[in-house]
Amino acid sequence: MIKNIINEFRISIIATVSFALLLCGIYPAVVWLISQGMFYGKANGSLVSVKGHVVGSSLLTQRFDGPDYFHPRPSAAGDGYDAANSGGSNLGPTSQKLMDKVKECINAYRTENNLASGVLIPVDAVTASASVLDPDISVGNALLQADRVAKSRGLTKKALLELIYSHTEGRDLWILGEPRVNVLMLNLDLDERR
């Protein structure tokens, strides 16, 4: 009986050490090597550099203020666009706090973009995403901001619309989601044209 217990204990130790080496060492090392070799940019955060300096990630939004930039979705992350405080507000559709915030955002968006009261505002212009760091806005949101940005930068609306459409990404797998525009990439392209 003691021999059986010692044998079972030995087998358990060997199995535990073997799986620990395989699953905590070899497997992660293989995945890391493959990702670094085949998907280096994506595996390291999809960082965007301008003139050798990292200015952001194409996967996370950041604050853009002023009339000469396209603005991202509103953020509820910490002090705004703080990746360390990512997460939804958890306010439900019947929350008075959420309704008040959306009304406030609608009024600010209309004023900022000089829109008439009858113009429909895209939902992504006045609500935060689930992560509150969504890097994309809808094409409709970008188009409503186009007049403001064109006027501020002294561009023709036609040139700005071409730029928006050149940065428009289609649906994933041709059926999932909606066409979208990455705010960081669009604004960096605008800055390059100065």
C-alpha positions as CSV (number, residue, x, y, z in Angstrom):
1,M,0.0,0.0,0.0
2,I,2.8,2.5,0.8
3,K,4.5,1.5,-2.5
4,N,1.2,2.4,-4.3
5,I,1.0,5.8,-2.6
6,I,4.6,6.6,-3.3
7,N,4.2,5.5,-7.0
8,E,1.0,7.6,-7.3
9,F,2.8,10.6,-5.7
10,R,5.7,10.2,-8.1
11,I,3.4,10.1,-11.1
12,S,1.6,13.1,-9.9
13,I,4.8,15.1,-9.5
14,I,6.1,14.1,-12.9
15,A,2.7,15.0,-14.5
16,T,2.6,18.4,-12.7
17,V,6.2,19.3,-13.6
18,S,5.7,18.2,-17.2
19,F,2.5,20.2,-17.7
20,A,4.0,23.2,-16.0
21,L,7.0,23.1,-18.4
22,L,4.8,22.6,-21.4
23,L,1.9,25.0,-20.6
24,C,3.8,27.7,-18.7
25,G,7.1,27.6,-20.6
26,I,7.2,25.9,-24.0
27,Y,3.7,26.8,-25.3
28,P,3.9,30.5,-24.4
29,A,7.5,30.7,-25.9
30,V,6.3,29.2,-29.2
31,V,3.3,31.5,-29.4
32,W,5.5,34.5,-28.6
33,L,8.1,33.5,-31.3
34,I,5.4,33.1,-33.9
35,S,3.7,36.4,-33.1
36,Q,7.0,38.3,-33.1
37,G,8.0,36.7,-36.4
38,M,4.7,36.9,-38.3
39,F,2.8,39.8,-36.6
40,Y,5.4,42.0,-35.0
41,G,3.4,45.2,-35.1
42,K,0.1,43.7,-33.9
43,A,1.8,41.7,-31.2
44,N,3.4,44.8,-29.8
45,G,0.3,47.0,-29.5
46,S,-0.2,48.3,-33.1
47,L,1.9,51.4,-32.1
48,V,1.9,54.3,-34.5
49,S,5.1,56.3,-34.9
50,V,5.6,59.7,-36.5
51,K,9.2,60.7,-37.3
52,G,10.5,57.9,-35.0
53,H,8.3,58.9,-32.0
54,V,5.4,56.7,-30.8
55,V,2.3,58.9,-30.9
56,G,-0.3,56.3,-30.0
57,S,-1.9,53.0,-30.9
58,S,-4.3,52.3,-33.7
59,L,-6.3,50.2,-31.2
60,L,-6.9,52.9,-28.6
61,T,-8.5,56.3,-28.9
62,Q,-7.0,59.4,-27.5
63,R,-8.2,62.9,-26.9
64,F,-8.2,65.4,-29.8
65,D,-9.4,68.8,-28.9
66,G,-9.9,71.9,-31.1
67,P,-11.9,72.5,-34.2
68,D,-9.1,71.4,-36.6
69,Y,-9.3,67.7,-35.5
70,F,-11.9,65.0,-35.8
71,H,-13.1,64.0,-32.3
72,P,-13.5,60.5,-31.1
73,R,-16.4,59.0,-29.2
74,P,-17.0,60.4,-25.7
75,S,-15.1,58.6,-23.0
76,A,-16.1,57.7,-19.5
77,A,-12.6,56.4,-18.6
78,G,-11.2,58.2,-15.7
79,D,-10.3,61.7,-16.6
80,G,-11.2,61.0,-20.3
81,Y,-9.5,58.5,-22.6
82,D,-7.4,57.0,-19.7
83,A,-6.5,53.5,-20.7
84,A,-5.8,52.6,-17.1
85,N,-9.5,53.2,-16.3
86,S,-11.0,51.4,-19.2
87,G,-14.5,50.0,-18.8
88,G,-18.1,50.9,-19.4
89,S,-20.2,53.2,-17.2
90,N,-22.6,50.3,-16.6
91,L,-25.5,52.7,-16.9
92,G,-28.6,51.1,-18.4
93,P,-30.9,52.4,-21.1
94,T,-33.4,53.6,-18.5
95,S,-30.8,55.5,-16.4
96,Q,-31.6,59.1,-15.9
97,K,-27.9,59.9,-15.5
98,L,-27.2,58.3,-18.9
99,M,-30.1,60.2,-20.6
100,D,-28.9,63.5,-19.1
101,K,-25.3,62.8,-20.3
102,V,-26.5,61.9,-23.8
103,K,-28.6,65.1,-24.0
104,E,-25.6,67.1,-22.9
105,C,-23.4,65.5,-25.5
106,I,-26.0,66.0,-28.2
107,N,-26.2,69.8,-27.5
108,A,-22.4,70.1,-27.3
109,Y,-22.0,68.1,-30.6
110,R,-24.6,70.3,-32.4
111,T,-23.0,73.5,-31.1
112,E,-19.4,72.4,-31.9
113,N,-20.3,71.3,-35.5
114,N,-22.9,74.1,-36.1
115,L,-25.7,71.6,-36.9
116,A,-29.4,72.5,-37.1
117,S,-31.7,71.0,-34.6
118,G,-33.3,68.6,-37.2
119,V,-30.0,66.9,-38.1
120,L,-29.8,63.4,-36.7
121,I,-26.8,62.7,-34.6
122,P,-25.1,59.3,-34.9
123,V,-25.2,57.3,-31.6
124,D,-21.4,56.9,-31.5
125,A,-21.0,60.7,-31.4
126,V,-22.8,61.0,-28.0
127,T,-22.2,57.7,-26.2
128,A,-19.1,55.9,-25.1
129,S,-18.2,52.4,-26.3
130,A,-18.1,49.4,-23.9
131,S,-14.4,49.9,-23.4
132,V,-14.6,53.7,-23.6
133,L,-11.5,53.6,-25.7
134,D,-12.9,52.7,-29.1
135,P,-10.5,54.1,-31.8
136,D,-13.1,54.3,-34.5
137,I,-16.1,56.5,-35.3
138,S,-18.9,55.9,-37.8
139,V,-18.6,57.4,-41.3
140,G,-21.7,59.4,-40.5
141,N,-20.0,60.9,-37.4
142,A,-16.9,61.8,-39.5
143,L,-19.1,63.4,-42.2
144,L,-20.9,65.6,-39.7
145,Q,-17.5,66.8,-38.4
146,A,-16.1,67.5,-41.9
147,D,-17.4,71.0,-42.3
148,R,-15.8,72.2,-39.0
149,V,-12.5,70.5,-39.7
150,A,-12.4,71.7,-43.4
151,K,-13.1,75.3,-42.4
152,S,-10.6,75.3,-39.5
153,R,-7.8,73.8,-41.7
154,G,-8.7,75.8,-44.9
155,L,-9.4,72.7,-46.9
156,T,-12.1,72.1,-49.4
157,K,-14.9,69.9,-48.2
158,K,-14.3,67.7,-51.3
159,A,-10.6,67.1,-50.3
160,L,-11.6,66.3,-46.8
161,L,-14.4,63.9,-47.9
162,E,-11.8,62.1,-50.1
163,L,-9.6,61.8,-47.1
164,I,-12.4,60.4,-44.9
165,Y,-13.3,57.8,-47.5
166,S,-9.7,56.8,-48.0
167,H,-9.5,56.0,-44.2
168,T,-12.9,54.2,-44.1
169,E,-12.6,50.6,-43.2
170,G,-15.3,48.2,-44.3
171,R,-17.2,45.6,-42.3
172,D,-15.2,42.8,-40.8
173,L,-15.6,39.7,-43.0
174,W,-17.9,41.8,-45.2
175,I,-20.9,41.3,-42.8
176,L,-19.9,42.2,-39.2
177,G,-20.1,45.7,-37.8
178,E,-20.4,48.9,-39.7
179,P,-17.9,50.9,-41.9
180,R,-15.7,53.0,-39.6
181,V,-12.9,55.6,-39.6
182,N,-9.9,55.4,-37.3
183,V,-9.7,58.8,-35.7
184,L,-6.0,58.7,-34.9
185,M,-5.0,57.7,-38.4
186,L,-7.3,60.3,-40.0
187,N,-6.0,63.1,-37.8
188,L,-2.3,62.1,-38.3
189,D,-2.9,62.1,-42.1
190,L,-4.5,65.6,-41.7
191,D,-1.4,66.8,-39.8
192,E,0.9,65.5,-42.5
193,R,-0.9,67.7,-45.1
194,R,-0.2,70.9,-43.2
